[in-house]
Amino acid sequence: MQINDAISTALAKEGYPGGVDDQVVDWLQAAGATGGNIDDLWHSYWDSQLVPAGQYNDKYAIWLTALGFTQGSLDDKQLAYWTDRYSQP
């Protein structure tokens, strides 16, 4: 499974319709993130999660590691996180 497929499957299961970008935007906004585009929304979300300042990929990796997804590359961590989300009852 590809990362975007895992994201879309997880967020659809949680009630977010549409394409993956729209789903992520809606989920991040529902979580309180603000910004003019999806990258700004992610940074706002990570700031709310107390992820240290940094580049997008670095912040994503730090956030996932803090959540317990420590194995492999950033892509591996993303796939594991989103797969775990849609696997929850």
N, CA and C atoms as a LAMMPS dump frame, in Angstrom:
ITEM: TIMESTEP
0
ITEM: NUMBER OF ATOMS
267
ITEM: BOX BOUNDS ff ff ff
-5.0000000000000000e+02 5.0000000000000000e+02
-5.0000000000000000e+02 5.0000000000000000e+02
-5.0000000000000000e+02 5.0000000000000000e+02
ITEM: ATOMS id mol type element x y z
1 1 1 N 0.847 -1.182 0
2 1 2 C 0 0 0
3 1 3 C 0.887 1.239 0
4 2 1 N 0.465 2.239 -0.727
5 2 2 C 1.178 3.513 -0.791
6 2 3 C 0.753 4.409 0.384
7 3 1 N 1.597 5.36 0.747
8 3 2 C 1.315 6.26 1.867
9 3 3 C 0.002 7.001 1.653
10 4 1 N -0.203 7.579 0.473
11 4 2 C -1.431 8.336 0.239
12 4 3 C -2.666 7.457 0.345
13 5 1 N -2.564 6.204 -0.076
14 5 2 C -3.691 5.28 0.064
15 5 3 C -3.986 5.023 1.54
16 6 1 N -2.932 4.847 2.333
17 6 2 C -3.111 4.61 3.767
18 6 3 C -3.722 5.833 4.449
19 7 1 N -3.247 7.03 4.088
20 7 2 C -3.795 8.267 4.656
21 7 3 C -5.276 8.377 4.312
22 8 1 N -5.595 8.21 3.04
23 8 2 C -6.978 8.349 2.59
24 8 3 C -7.888 7.318 3.251
25 9 1 N -7.426 6.084 3.364
26 9 2 C -8.221 5.032 3.993
27 9 3 C -8.485 5.36 5.459
28 10 1 N -7.434 5.794 6.176
29 10 2 C -7.578 6.123 7.595
30 10 3 C -8.534 7.293 7.79
31 11 1 N -8.355 8.344 7.02
32 11 2 C -9.185 9.534 7.219
33 11 3 C -10.612 9.32 6.733
34 12 1 N -10.811 8.512 5.702
35 12 2 C -12.173 8.178 5.264
36 12 3 C -12.891 7.409 6.372
37 13 1 N -12.181 6.483 7.003
38 13 2 C -12.753 5.711 8.105
39 13 3 C -13.149 6.621 9.261
40 14 1 N -12.414 7.725 9.422
41 14 2 C -12.692 8.679 10.493
42 14 3 C -13.715 9.736 10.087
43 15 1 N -14.252 9.611 8.852
44 15 2 C -15.328 10.503 8.432
45 15 3 C -14.929 11.683 7.581
46 16 1 N -13.717 11.671 7.046
47 16 2 C -13.261 12.772 6.191
48 16 3 C -13.369 12.349 4.726
49 17 1 N -14.318 12.915 3.98
50 17 2 C -14.52 12.517 2.582
51 17 3 C -13.582 13.266 1.634
52 18 1 N -13.563 12.833 0.389
53 18 2 C -12.831 13.542 -0.661
54 18 3 C -11.494 12.925 -0.962
55 19 1 N -10.701 13.688 -1.726
56 19 2 C -9.351 13.272 -2.063
57 19 3 C -8.431 13.438 -0.873
58 20 1 N -7.28 12.823 -0.955
59 20 2 C -6.37 12.782 0.198
60 20 3 C -5.966 14.177 0.671
61 21 1 N -5.706 15.106 -0.23
62 21 2 C -5.317 16.448 0.213
63 21 3 C -6.457 17.123 0.964
64 22 1 N -7.671 17 0.444
65 22 2 C -8.831 17.584 1.127
66 22 3 C -9.059 16.92 2.477
67 23 1 N -8.876 15.617 2.536
68 23 2 C -9.035 14.901 3.802
69 23 3 C -8.029 15.392 4.837
70 24 1 N -6.775 15.526 4.43
71 24 2 C -5.731 15.971 5.362
72 24 3 C -6.009 17.393 5.829
73 25 1 N -6.382 18.276 4.909
74 25 2 C -6.713 19.658 5.277
75 25 3 C -7.85 19.667 6.294
76 26 1 N -8.91 18.916 6.021
77 26 2 C -10.059 18.888 6.934
78 26 3 C -9.666 18.336 8.301
79 27 1 N -8.861 17.257 8.317
80 27 2 C -8.429 16.661 9.58
81 27 3 C -7.552 17.628 10.373
82 28 1 N -6.592 18.26 9.706
83 28 2 C -5.707 19.192 10.4
84 28 3 C -6.488 20.384 10.941
85 29 1 N -7.428 20.911 10.153
86 29 2 C -8.248 22.03 10.627
87 29 3 C -9.122 21.604 11.803
88 30 1 N -9.669 20.385 11.75
89 30 2 C -10.473 19.881 12.864
90 30 3 C -9.631 19.743 14.135
91 31 1 N -8.332 19.512 13.952
92 31 2 C -7.412 19.4 15.083
93 31 3 C -6.937 20.767 15.578
94 32 1 N -7.414 21.832 14.93
95 32 2 C -7.084 23.183 15.376
96 32 3 C -5.97 23.867 14.614
97 33 1 N -5.429 23.211 13.594
98 33 2 C -4.351 23.815 12.813
99 33 3 C -4.888 24.96 11.966
100 34 1 N -4.053 25.954 11.754
101 34 2 C -4.414 27.09 10.912
102 34 3 C -3.317 27.309 9.885
103 35 1 N -3.701 27.882 8.755
104 35 2 C -2.717 28.19 7.722
105 35 3 C -3.367 28.297 6.368
106 36 1 N -2.599 28.836 5.432
107 36 2 C -3.104 29.086 4.097
108 36 3 C -2.961 27.921 3.139
109 37 1 N -2.148 26.931 3.498
110 37 2 C -1.978 25.766 2.624
111 37 3 C -1.657 24.55 3.492
112 38 1 N -1.586 23.395 2.864
113 38 2 C -1.423 22.153 3.619
114 38 3 C -0.107 22.121 4.409
115 39 1 N 0.965 22.677 3.851
116 39 2 C 2.233 22.706 4.588
117 39 3 C 2.113 23.576 5.837
118 40 1 N 1.483 24.746 5.693
119 40 2 C 1.282 25.623 6.851
120 40 3 C 0.432 24.932 7.916
121 41 1 N -0.59 24.191 7.459
122 41 2 C -1.442 23.468 8.397
123 41 3 C -0.649 22.417 9.164
124 42 1 N 0.198 21.663 8.448
125 42 2 C 1.034 20.672 9.13
126 42 3 C 1.933 21.343 10.167
127 43 1 N 2.596 22.426 9.782
128 43 2 C 3.5 23.109 10.723
129 43 3 C 2.728 23.617 11.933
130 44 1 N 1.537 24.16 11.7
131 44 2 C 0.708 24.624 12.808
132 44 3 C 0.331 23.462 13.714
133 45 1 N -0.039 22.344 13.123
134 45 2 C -0.394 21.155 13.9
135 45 3 C 0.8 20.68 14.728
136 46 1 N 1.958 20.557 14.08
137 46 2 C 3.146 20.098 14.804
138 46 3 C 3.525 21.065 15.922
139 47 1 N 3.359 22.36 15.677
140 47 2 C 3.624 23.335 16.738
141 47 3 C 2.724 23.058 17.94
142 48 1 N 1.458 22.723 17.677
143 48 2 C 0.52 22.428 18.767
144 48 3 C 0.888 21.137 19.491
145 49 1 N 1.643 20.274 18.829
146 49 2 C 2.098 19.011 19.411
147 49 3 C 3.497 19.139 20.027
148 50 1 N 3.985 20.378 20.084
149 50 2 C 5.28 20.71 20.677
150 50 3 C 6.466 20.083 19.947
151 51 1 N 6.324 19.898 18.639
152 51 2 C 7.437 19.421 17.818
153 51 3 C 8.386 20.607 17.616
154 52 1 N 9.681 20.42 17.844
155 52 2 C 10.633 21.525 17.69
156 52 3 C 10.624 22.096 16.272
157 53 1 N 10.994 23.36 16.171
158 53 2 C 11.077 24.026 14.874
159 53 3 C 12.026 23.276 13.956
160 54 1 N 11.742 23.304 12.675
161 54 2 C 12.604 22.643 11.707
162 54 3 C 11.944 22.535 10.351
163 55 1 N 12.587 21.803 9.49
164 55 2 C 12.069 21.573 8.144
165 55 3 C 10.927 20.553 8.201
166 56 1 N 10.095 20.568 7.162
167 56 2 C 8.912 19.705 7.086
168 56 3 C 9.239 18.239 7.378
169 57 1 N 10.176 17.657 6.642
170 57 2 C 10.493 16.237 6.82
171 57 3 C 11.05 15.947 8.207
172 58 1 N 11.864 16.864 8.73
173 58 2 C 12.43 16.67 10.062
174 58 3 C 11.321 16.678 11.119
175 59 1 N 10.386 17.635 11.005
176 59 2 C 9.297 17.726 11.966
177 59 3 C 8.386 16.505 11.872
178 60 1 N 8.12 16.059 10.649
179 60 2 C 7.269 14.875 10.467
180 60 3 C 7.924 13.666 11.142
181 61 1 N 9.233 13.487 10.932
182 61 2 C 9.951 12.351 11.518
183 61 3 C 9.98 12.437 13.044
184 62 1 N 10.214 13.613 13.589
185 62 2 C 10.241 13.794 15.041
186 62 3 C 8.876 13.467 15.642
187 63 1 N 7.82 13.952 15.018
188 63 2 C 6.457 13.704 15.497
189 63 3 C 6.142 12.212 15.492
190 64 1 N 6.444 11.547 14.382
191 64 2 C 6.16 10.115 14.289
192 64 3 C 6.986 9.308 15.286
193 65 1 N 8.239 9.688 15.46
194 65 2 C 9.091 8.999 16.425
195 65 3 C 8.534 9.168 17.838
196 66 1 N 8.078 10.378 18.156
197 66 2 C 7.494 10.631 19.475
198 66 3 C 6.237 9.792 19.703
199 67 1 N 5.55 9.448 18.628
200 67 2 C 4.345 8.618 18.723
201 67 3 C 4.665 7.126 18.769
202 68 1 N 5.952 6.793 18.656
203 68 2 C 6.371 5.406 18.766
204 68 3 C 6.711 4.727 17.452
205 69 1 N 6.667 5.472 16.364
206 69 2 C 6.999 4.908 15.052
207 69 3 C 8.469 5.219 14.774
208 70 1 N 9.336 4.289 15.168
209 70 2 C 10.775 4.546 15.2
210 70 3 C 11.562 3.788 14.148
211 71 1 N 10.938 2.86 13.467
212 71 2 C 11.665 1.988 12.55
213 71 3 C 11.656 2.511 11.117
214 72 1 N 12.819 2.497 10.487
215 72 2 C 12.931 2.779 9.065
216 72 3 C 12.985 4.246 8.709
217 73 1 N 12.771 4.48 7.429
218 73 2 C 12.815 5.825 6.86
219 73 3 C 11.544 6.595 7.22
220 74 1 N 11.506 7.863 6.86
221 74 2 C 10.303 8.661 7.068
222 74 3 C 9.119 8.012 6.357
223 75 1 N 9.313 7.546 5.146
224 75 2 C 8.224 6.881 4.419
225 75 3 C 7.725 5.659 5.185
226 76 1 N 8.645 4.871 5.732
227 76 2 C 8.267 3.689 6.513
228 76 3 C 7.441 4.095 7.736
229 77 1 N 7.88 5.147 8.415
230 77 2 C 7.172 5.627 9.603
231 77 3 C 5.78 6.144 9.248
232 78 1 N 5.691 6.897 8.132
233 78 2 C 4.388 7.412 7.705
234 78 3 C 3.436 6.264 7.394
235 79 1 N 3.892 5.305 6.641
236 79 2 C 3.045 4.177 6.273
237 79 3 C 2.595 3.411 7.526
238 80 1 N 3.504 3.195 8.452
239 80 2 C 3.149 2.494 9.68
240 80 3 C 2.117 3.279 10.49
241 81 1 N 2.301 4.597 10.604
242 81 2 C 1.365 5.429 11.37
243 81 3 C -0.032 5.393 10.769
244 82 1 N -0.124 5.663 9.473
245 82 2 C -1.444 5.743 8.846
246 82 3 C -2.099 4.374 8.75
247 83 1 N -1.318 3.331 8.561
248 83 2 C -1.872 1.979 8.557
249 83 3 C -2.413 1.635 9.947
250 84 1 N -1.677 2.016 10.973
251 84 2 C -2.133 1.795 12.339
252 84 3 C -3.44 2.528 12.6
253 85 1 N -3.569 3.73 12.095
254 85 2 C -4.801 4.501 12.299
255 85 3 C -6.002 3.837 11.681
256 86 1 N -5.865 3.325 10.448
257 86 2 C -7.05 2.713 9.835
258 86 3 C -7.282 1.31 10.332
259 87 1 N -6.312 0.739 11.016
260 87 2 C -6.486 -0.607 11.573
261 87 3 C -7.185 -0.587 12.927
262 88 1 N -7.32 0.592 13.515
263 88 2 C -7.984 0.717 14.818
264 88 3 C -9.479 0.464 14.656
265 89 1 N -10.097 -0.155 15.659
266 89 2 C -11.552 -0.428 15.578
267 89 3 C -12.373 0.838 15.634
